[in-house]
Amino acid sequence: MGGALTLPAQEDTIIRVDVEVVNVTFSVRNKQNALIPTLTKDDISVFEDSKQQTPKSFVRETDLPLTIGMLVDTSRSQESLIPEEKRAAAQFFEKVLRQKDVAYLISFGAEAELLQDSTNSIRLLKRGLDGLRLSTSVGGLHPGPVPTSRQKGTILYDAVYMACDEKMKREVGRKAVIVISDGVDVGSTYKLRDAIEIAHKSDVMIYSIYFADPRYSYGFGGDGDLRKMSEETGGRLFHVSRGNTLNEIFTQIQEEMRSQYAVSYSPTNDKRDGGFRKLELRPRDKTLKIQARKGYYAPKG
């Protein structure tokens, strides 16, 4: 417990810096849905709670370190899809991870389990993927960094919450969580709004991949919650289909994460009230579409 005496002071220092500057990572697409890599700071305007802000910096982010959390649904409805998820995820890690990047792997079903902690090692990540297996309720708590739920079902919201809170909050650089699921949540302690809130507070983009076994499509689930998590945090929702395979989706995510911009500004509202600030980035060219998080939470105190 000796370290507990200095940790709050360190965290408080980080928060004070963040109050002065808000950073927003975003991507831009045209009407054909192609990424646009040539914008300048004069091509966008930044608004917080409908008030225009003055950008301090504007850069294209291609080399900033990435932290990627891969969350794979291993509940009963996903059992037949697990082999494909293993293969495609392994190829994704091989393609996307560079020397400064790290990734971790969590499976979730009746429980959430950290199969591989943050690493740059493709070998270790593949070993973690080999551990993906059907998750049914066995009770108890896993002793690792990501605790598990005692409740039966598919703890989608809990898995996203814990990935952001336990694994992402203290990371720097760009952070993304990739969720592969059929969107069903049964038994989570946290709610959808809690998962979105902690993603905002941890500055995490959520990319959701809707991957469902048709045999289990009987009137519940769907992509609604996955879509909301992604759109609120600046990520995207993808659907696996014959014309858009899991491999192809991973390629799209990789291309997007390497073709992003970052704009920073000092907010005109400097209150430390913990309130939610709505963000909007508007392109000068109205035919373009900007994909960015919908807001952030101001710190308290």
Secondary structure as UniProt FT lines:
FT   HELIX           2..5
FT   HELIX           7..20
FT   STRAND          22..29
FT   TURN            31..32
FT   HELIX           41..43
FT   STRAND          44..48
FT   TURN            49..50
FT   STRAND          51..53
FT   STRAND          55..61
FT   STRAND          66..73
FT   HELIX           76..81
FT   HELIX           82..96
FT   TURN            99..100
FT   STRAND          102..108
FT   STRAND          112..119
FT   HELIX           122..130
FT   HELIX           156..162
FT   HELIX           163..168
FT   TURN            169..170
FT   STRAND          174..181
FT   HELIX           192..201
FT   TURN            202..203
FT   STRAND          205..210
FT   HELIX           214..216
FT   HELIX           224..233
FT   STRAND          237..239
FT   TURN            242..243
FT   HELIX           246..257
FT   STRAND          260..265
FT   STRAND          276..283
FT   TURN            286..287
FT   STRAND          289..293
FT   STRAND          295..297
//
